[in-house]
Amino acid sequence: MTTTNHKFELASRPVGLPTRDNWHYAEAPVPEPADGEFLVKILYISLDPAMRGWMNEGKSYVPPVGIGEVMRALALGRVTASKNPAYAVGDTVTGPFGVQEYALSNGASVNKVPSVGIPLPVFLGTLGMTGMTAYFGLLEVGKPKAGDTVVVSSAAGAVGSVVGQIAKIKGCRVVGIAGSKEKCEYIVKELGFDKAIDYKTENVRKALHEACPKGMDVYFDNAGGEILEAALANLARGARIVICGAISQYNNTTPVKGPSNYLSLLVNRASMTGMVVFDYADRYREAAQEMAGWIAQGKLKTQEHVVDGIETFPESLLKLYNGENTGKLMLKVANP
């Protein structure tokens, strides 16, 4: 058995895009579980845009990662040793295990992965926090109705691609905003979106007006910045805006840019609401069961972008902010 655990610790707080210098790639003995704990051998690590915010010092919905601490990350792995009666050797689990090869846990925020014939990476994507974010953000905050026009930014990404598909399942017309011709073709031809806008080559405000001549009823925002500003200029009366993320702003070296045309909310009697997926933790099972059913029926497609090797973490994380991923980005640490 391997006796060394490799892990990435936060060495310094980045300014702008993180670099390898912001990390310490450390080695330590594989820990032994104490009473009530179990050891997880990590197989896949989720890479998420929110990780950039977790590196910053300051108030947020979770405390920042401390200097010298293992980088926070959701991961999927297998129990290899246990002194916790609720978790047996061989159980497959997901949880906040961090960017490392082995992790100790007492079971807090850990979920067992059922043996249902679905590939394991899906449980970090569509059936993991990504899917939960899309499901609850759209259905509970956006509250779409059949016939509504739903617009989603970062539409080829892990959350956006699921949002658009769920909106179609609910009978909505869906417009996606993405960052390349290939991504736009993917969300229309493969995922069933009605229309795609390439923000790198099109005037987004004008394109939204043409795609949504009566305005948008729901806007699911993963981008922030200029795209959020363009969306606010194209609202239908009573529109609901879901603030899920702002990937265009995460690596700014200047203050976050907010919308100057926010009075559109007043004019259109619209609402703009932030959502954090952890608020729905007691309903994850409900969402996972419904989405697993949609996957089985072929109504919901999954897409995982898997990069091999924990040692690639600093560079692989940047794929999120450079727009290099399609679907859910993750690292493969070990073979299942």
C-alpha positions in Angstrom: 0.0 0.0 0.0 1.2 3.6 -0.8 2.4 5.3 2.4 2.8 8.8 1.0 0.0 11.4 0.6 0.6 14.1 -2.0 -1.4 17.3 -1.5 -1.6 20.9 -2.6 -1.5 23.5 0.2 -2.3 27.2 -0.3 1.1 29.0 0.1 0.0 32.5 -0.6 -3.1 34.4 -1.7 -3.1 35.1 -5.4 -3.5 38.4 -7.0 -5.3 37.9 -10.3 -5.0 34.4 -11.8 -3.4 32.0 -9.4 0.0 30.6 -10.4 1.9 27.5 -9.3 3.8 29.8 -6.9 0.6 30.2 -4.9 0.7 26.5 -4.0 3.0 24.2 -2.0 3.0 20.6 -3.4 3.6 18.7 -0.2 4.2 15.1 0.9 3.1 13.5 4.1 2.5 10.0 5.5 -0.9 8.6 4.7 -2.8 9.2 8.0 -4.4 6.6 10.1 -8.1 7.0 11.2 -8.9 7.5 14.8 -12.1 6.3 16.4 -15.1 7.7 14.5 -13.0 8.4 11.4 -12.3 6.7 8.1 -9.7 7.1 5.4 -10.6 7.9 1.8 -8.4 7.2 -1.2 -9.4 9.9 -3.6 -10.2 9.0 -7.2 -11.5 12.3 -8.7 -11.3 15.9 -7.6 -13.8 18.5 -8.6 -12.5 21.8 -10.1 -15.0 24.6 -9.6 -14.9 28.4 -10.3 -15.8 29.1 -6.7 -12.4 27.8 -5.6 -10.9 31.1 -6.7 -13.1 32.9 -4.2 -12.1 30.5 -1.4 -8.5 31.6 -1.8 -9.3 35.2 -0.9 -9.2 36.5 2.6 -12.5 38.2 3.6 -16.1 37.5 4.4 -18.0 35.0 2.2 -20.4 32.1 2.6 -17.6 29.9 3.8 -14.3 30.8 5.6 -11.3 31.3 3.3 -8.8 28.5 2.9 -6.0 29.3 5.4 -2.4 29.7 4.4 -0.7 26.3 4.8 -4.0 24.4 4.6 -4.9 21.8 2.0 -6.8 23.4 -0.8 -10.6 23.0 -0.3 -12.3 20.9 -3.0 -15.1 18.4 -3.4 -13.8 14.9 -4.3 -14.9 11.3 -4.8 -13.1 8.4 -3.4 -13.2 5.0 -1.8 -12.9 4.1 1.9 -9.7 2.1 2.5 -9.8 2.0 6.3 -12.5 2.7 8.8 -13.1 3.1 12.5 -16.6 4.6 11.8 -19.4 2.0 11.8 -21.4 4.0 9.3 -18.7 3.7 6.6 -17.2 0.4 5.5 -14.1 -0.4 3.6 -15.0 -0.4 -0.1 -17.7 2.3 0.2 -17.6 5.0 -2.5 -18.2 8.5 -1.1 -18.2 12.1 -2.0 -17.2 15.0 0.3 -15.0 18.0 0.9 -11.8 16.0 0.9 -9.5 18.6 -0.6 -6.8 18.5 -3.3 -4.9 15.5 -2.1 -4.6 11.7 -2.6 -5.9 10.6 0.8 -8.2 12.2 3.3 -9.5 11.5 6.7 -13.1 12.2 7.5 -15.6 11.8 10.3 -18.5 11.7 7.9 -19.4 15.4 8.0 -20.9 16.5 4.6 -20.1 13.1 3.2 -22.5 11.2 0.9 -22.3 7.6 -0.2 -22.4 6.9 -3.9 -25.0 4.3 -4.9 -24.2 1.4 -7.2 -26.6 2.3 -10.0 -24.5 1.8 -13.1 -23.8 5.5 -13.6 -20.1 6.4 -14.2 -18.4 7.7 -11.1 -17.5 11.2 -12.4 -21.2 12.0 -12.9 -21.5 12.0 -9.1 -19.1 15.0 -9.0 -21.0 16.7 -11.8 -24.6 16.4 -12.7 -25.4 14.3 -9.7 -23.0 16.3 -7.4 -22.8 19.9 -6.3 -22.8 21.1 -9.9 -26.2 19.5 -10.7 -27.6 20.5 -7.3 -26.6 24.1 -8.0 -28.3 24.0 -11.4 -31.4 22.3 -10.1 -32.2 24.4 -7.1 -30.9 27.7 -8.6 -33.2 27.3 -11.6 -36.3 25.7 -10.0 -36.3 27.3 -6.6 -34.9 30.7 -7.3 -35.6 31.2 -11.0 -39.1 29.5 -10.8 -39.5 28.9 -14.5 -42.9 28.2 -16.0 -43.7 26.4 -19.2 -43.4 28.8 -22.1 -40.9 31.1 -20.3 -37.7 32.3 -22.0 -34.7 31.3 -20.0 -31.2 32.7 -20.6 -28.1 31.2 -19.1 -24.5 32.4 -19.2 -21.4 30.1 -19.3 -23.9 27.8 -20.9 -21.4 25.1 -21.9 -20.0 24.9 -18.4 -20.8 22.5 -15.7 -23.7 24.4 -14.2 -24.9 26.2 -17.2 -25.3 23.1 -19.4 -27.5 21.5 -16.8 -29.5 24.6 -16.2 -30.4 24.8 -19.9 -31.4 21.2 -20.1 -33.6 21.3 -17.0 -35.3 24.4 -18.4 -36.0 22.5 -21.6 -37.4 19.6 -19.6 -39.7 22.1 -17.9 -41.0 23.4 -21.2 -39.1 26.6 -21.6 -37.4 28.3 -24.5 -33.7 28.4 -23.8 -30.9 30.7 -24.9 -27.3 30.0 -23.9 -24.3 32.4 -23.9 -21.0 30.7 -24.4 -17.5 31.5 -25.5 -16.8 29.9 -28.9 -18.4 28.6 -32.0 -17.8 25.1 -31.0 -19.5 25.6 -27.6 -22.4 27.3 -29.1 -22.9 24.4 -31.6 -22.6 21.9 -28.7 -25.3 23.4 -26.6 -27.7 23.7 -29.5 -27.0 20.5 -31.4 -26.2 18.2 -28.4 -28.1 19.7 -25.5 -31.1 21.0 -27.2 -30.9 24.7 -26.5 -33.0 26.8 -28.9 -30.4 29.5 -29.5 -26.8 30.3 -28.7 -24.9 33.5 -28.5 -21.1 33.7 -28.8 -20.0 36.5 -26.4 -16.5 36.6 -27.9 -17.7 37.5 -31.5 -21.2 39.0 -31.0 -22.6 42.1 -29.3 -24.4 40.3 -26.4 -26.9 43.1 -25.7 -28.0 43.3 -29.3 -28.0 39.5 -29.7 -30.1 39.0 -26.6 -32.6 41.6 -27.9 -32.9 39.7 -31.2 -33.1 36.3 -29.5 -35.6 37.4 -26.8 -37.7 40.1 -28.5 -40.2 40.0 -25.6 -37.4 39.9 -23.0 -36.2 37.1 -20.8 -38.3 35.7 -18.0 -35.4 34.0 -16.2 -31.7 34.9 -16.4 -29.3 32.4 -14.7 -26.0 34.3 -14.3 -22.7 32.5 -14.0 -20.7 35.3 -15.6 -21.3 38.7 -14.0 -19.7 41.8 -15.5 -20.7 43.0 -18.9 -22.8 40.0 -19.7 -25.0 40.6 -16.6 -25.2 44.2 -17.7 -26.5 43.1 -21.1 -29.0 40.8 -19.5 -30.5 43.6 -17.4 -31.2 45.5 -20.5 -33.3 42.7 -21.9 -35.7 41.8 -19.1 -39.4 40.8 -19.4 -41.8 42.2 -16.8 -41.5 40.2 -13.6 -38.2 38.6 -14.6 -36.2 36.6 -12.1 -32.4 36.8 -12.1 -30.4 34.1 -10.4 -27.0 35.1 -9.2 -25.0 31.9 -9.1 -21.5 33.1 -9.9 -19.4 35.7 -11.7 -16.5 33.9 -13.3 -15.6 37.0 -15.4 -14.8 38.8 -12.1 -13.0 36.3 -10.0 -9.5 37.1 -11.0 -9.9 40.9 -11.2 -7.1 42.9 -9.7 -9.6 45.8 -9.4 -12.9 45.9 -7.6 -15.7 43.7 -8.9 -17.7 45.5 -11.6 -21.4 45.7 -10.8 -24.2 46.6 -13.2 -24.8 50.3 -13.7 -28.3 49.7 -15.2 -29.8 48.0 -12.1 -32.8 50.3 -12.2 -34.1 47.9 -14.9 -35.1 45.7 -12.0 -37.4 48.5 -10.9 -38.8 49.3 -14.3 -39.6 45.7 -15.0 -40.7 44.7 -11.5 -37.9 42.1 -11.6 -35.9 40.4 -8.9 -32.2 39.5 -8.6 -31.5 36.8 -6.0 -28.2 35.2 -4.9 -28.1 31.5 -4.4 -25.7 29.2 -2.5 -26.3 25.5 -3.0 -25.5 24.5 0.6 -28.8 26.1 1.6 -30.6 23.1 0.0 -28.4 20.3 1.5 -31.4 18.6 3.1 -33.0 18.2 -0.3 -30.0 16.9 -2.3 -31.3 13.3 -2.4 -34.6 14.5 -3.9 -32.8 16.4 -6.6 -30.4 13.5 -7.4 -33.2 11.0 -7.7 -35.1 13.2 -10.2 -32.0 14.0 -12.2 -30.9 10.4 -12.3 -34.4 9.6 -13.7 -33.9 12.2 -16.4 -30.5 10.8 -17.2 -31.9 7.3 -17.5 -34.7 8.6 -19.8 -32.1 10.3 -22.0 -33.6 13.8 -21.2 -30.5 15.0 -19.4 -27.0 14.6 -20.9 -23.8 14.7 -18.9 -20.4 15.9 -20.0 -17.2 15.5 -18.0 -13.8 17.0 -18.9 -11.3 14.8 -17.0 -7.6 15.7 -16.7 -5.2 13.1 -15.5 -2.9 13.6 -12.5 -3.1 15.5 -9.2 0.2 17.2 -10.0 -1.5 19.1 -12.9 -3.8 20.9 -10.4 -2.4 24.5 -10.7 -2.6 24.5 -14.5 -5.8 22.5 -14.8 -7.7 24.9 -12.5 -6.9 27.7 -14.9 -8.9 26.0 -17.6 -12.0 27.2 -15.9 -11.0 30.8 -16.2 -9.6 30.5 -19.7 -12.8 28.9 -21.0 -10.9 25.7 -22.0 -13.4 23.3 -20.5 -16.7 22.0 -21.8 -18.9 20.5 -19.1 -17.7 19.4 -15.7 -13.9 19.8 -15.1 -12.2 17.4 -12.7 -8.9 15.7 -12.0 -8.4 12.0 -12.1 -6.2 11.1 -9.2 -6.3 7.3 -9.3 -8.0 4.5 -11.2 -11.4 3.4 -9.7 
